[in-house]
Amino acid sequence: MAEETKKQDTGTLSGGDMDTSSVLENAEEWEPIETKLVVWSLVAAGFFLIIGLMLAPSSIFH
């Protein structure tokens, strides 16, 4: 506990005391269906963005 308090009192932002183990060490494998979901979500977002941009100017002028 005293060592932990000592580290906090130094006031530095160095990464020397940080845990360097990989955050992806125990990650699940990426499934092909997940790739398709991400791609089609981006396609749908782009489509609706274009539709929205076409409708917004026409609603301002009416």
C-alpha positions in Angstrom: 0.0 0.0 0.0 2.8 2.4 0.8 4.5 1.7 -2.5 1.3 2.4 -4.4 0.9 5.7 -2.6 4.5 6.6 -3.5 3.9 5.9 -7.2 0.9 8.2 -7.2 2.8 11.0 -5.5 5.4 11.2 -8.2 3.1 13.1 -10.7 4.7 11.7 -13.8 2.9 10.3 -16.8 5.5 7.7 -17.8 4.4 4.2 -18.8 7.1 2.4 -17.0 4.7 1.0 -14.3 2.0 0.0 -16.8 1.1 -3.6 -17.5 2.4 -4.4 -21.0 0.5 -7.6 -21.7 -1.5 -7.6 -24.9 -5.1 -6.6 -24.6 -6.0 -9.0 -27.4 -4.4 -12.0 -25.8 -7.7 -13.8 -25.0 -9.8 -12.2 -27.7 -12.4 -14.2 -29.7 -11.7 -14.8 -33.3 -13.6 -12.6 -35.8 -16.4 -14.4 -37.6 -17.2 -13.8 -41.3 -20.8 -12.9 -40.4 -19.5 -10.1 -38.2 -17.5 -8.7 -41.1 -20.7 -8.8 -43.2 -22.7 -7.1 -40.5 -20.2 -4.3 -40.2 -19.9 -3.7 -44.0 -23.6 -3.8 -44.5 -24.2 -1.4 -41.6 -21.8 1.1 -43.2 -23.5 0.7 -46.6 -26.9 1.3 -45.0 -25.6 4.3 -43.1 -24.1 5.8 -46.3 -27.4 5.1 -48.2 -29.5 6.8 -45.6 -27.1 9.7 -45.3 -27.4 10.3 -49.1 -31.2 10.1 -48.9 -31.2 12.5 -45.9 -29.0 15.0 -47.7 -31.3 14.9 -50.7 -34.5 15.4 -48.5 -33.1 18.2 -46.3 -32.7 20.9 -48.9 -36.1 20.2 -50.4 -37.8 20.4 -47.1 -36.2 23.9 -46.5 -37.5 25.3 -49.7 -41.1 24.2 -49.2 
